[in-house]
């Protein structure tokens, strides 16, 4: 019997890093096509991605049309959730939204580069992990 792939919430900063290139992030994002994991996304995180991509310092590096195409494509793979719970453990409200998405999706992992989230390590049984550690420990098993 095939093991169910883990459900993963990927922080917006990781998705944006993918558009900038880089082997570790690319292998992480590309693994979704092999059903290695199921990404979860909420309306808030989708909008945060779009808003961030429109910022001048980002849009100079990545064409907004390419970013919107990526998000449209990404949504073909995601488990889309609308969190009903409110999380208030982080000082940054954006971080709370990531955790709310993870709770609603019954995620196994949150992948982030955000030190405020990484310091939590585990939240309600959800492992918070860097992209490098996820690739090493989960994708390369």
C-alpha positions in Angstrom: 0.0 0.0 0.0 1.4 3.4 -1.0 2.0 5.8 1.8 -0.1 9.0 1.6 2.1 12.0 0.7 2.5 14.7 3.4 0.5 17.9 3.3 2.8 20.9 3.2 2.3 24.6 3.5 5.0 26.5 1.7 5.7 30.1 2.9 5.3 32.8 0.4 9.0 33.7 0.6 9.9 30.2 -0.6 7.5 30.4 -3.6 9.0 33.8 -4.6 12.5 32.4 -4.2 11.6 29.7 -6.6 10.9 32.3 -9.3 14.4 33.7 -8.6 16.0 30.3 -9.3 18.1 28.1 -7.1 18.6 24.3 -7.0 17.2 23.5 -3.6 14.0 25.5 -4.0 13.5 24.2 -7.5 13.8 20.6 -6.4 11.3 21.3 -3.6 8.7 23.0 -5.9 9.2 20.6 -8.8 8.6 17.6 -6.5 4.9 18.4 -6.3 4.5 17.1 -9.9 5.7 13.7 -8.7 3.0 13.6 -5.9 5.8 13.6 -3.4 3.7 16.0 -1.2 0.5 17.9 -1.4 0.9 21.7 -1.1 -1.8 23.6 0.8 -2.8 27.1 0.0 -5.2 29.6 1.5 -6.8 32.7 -0.1 -4.7 34.9 2.2 -1.4 33.2 1.2 -2.4 33.4 -2.5 -3.1 37.2 -2.2 0.1 37.7 -0.2 2.1 36.1 -3.0 0.4 38.4 -5.6 0.9 41.5 -3.5 4.5 40.7 -2.9 5.2 40.1 -6.6 3.8 43.5 -7.4 6.4 45.3 -5.1 8.9 47.2 -7.2 12.0 45.5 -5.8 10.5 42.1 -6.7 8.8 43.0 -10.0 12.1 44.3 -11.3 13.5 40.7 -11.0 10.5 38.7 -12.1 7.8 39.6 -14.6 4.4 39.9 -12.9 2.8 37.9 -15.7 5.2 35.0 -15.2 4.4 35.1 -11.4 0.7 35.1 -12.1 1.1 32.2 -14.5 3.1 30.3 -11.9 0.3 30.8 -9.3 -2.4 29.7 -11.7 -0.4 26.6 -12.4 0.5 26.0 -8.7 -3.2 26.1 -7.9 -3.7 22.9 -10.0 -1.7 21.0 -7.4 -2.8 22.6 -4.1 -5.2 21.6 -1.5 -7.0 24.9 -1.2 -8.4 25.7 2.3 -10.2 28.6 3.9 -9.0 28.7 7.5 -11.8 29.0 10.1 -9.5 29.2 13.1 -7.6 32.3 14.2 -4.0 31.8 15.3 -2.3 34.4 17.4 1.0 32.9 18.5 3.4 35.0 16.3 4.1 38.7 16.5 3.8 38.9 12.7 0.1 38.4 11.6 1.3 37.0 8.2 3.0 34.2 10.1 -0.2 33.5 12.0 -1.9 33.1 8.6 0.6 30.4 7.5 -0.1 28.5 10.7 -3.9 28.9 10.3 -3.6 27.5 6.8 -1.5 24.6 8.1 -4.1 23.8 10.8 -7.0 23.9 8.4 -5.2 21.7 5.9 -4.1 19.2 8.6 -0.6 19.8 7.3 2.4 17.7 8.2 4.9 20.5 7.5 5.3 24.2 7.1 8.3 25.0 4.9 9.8 28.5 5.5 12.9 30.5 5.8 11.3 32.8 8.4 13.2 32.6 11.6 10.2 33.6 13.7 8.4 30.5 12.4 11.4 28.2 12.4 12.0 28.9 16.1 8.6 27.3 16.9 9.9 23.9 15.5 6.6 22.2 15.9 3.1 23.8 16.1 0.1 21.5 17.0 2.1 18.5 15.6 3.0 20.3 12.4 6.8 20.4 11.8 8.2 23.7 10.8 11.2 23.2 8.6 13.6 25.0 6.3 13.5 24.2 2.5 17.0 22.7 2.8 16.1 20.4 5.7 12.8 19.3 3.9 14.7 18.4 0.8 17.4 16.5 2.8 15.1 14.7 5.2 11.9 14.2 3.3 12.5 14.4 -0.5 15.7 12.4 -0.5 14.5 9.5 1.7 
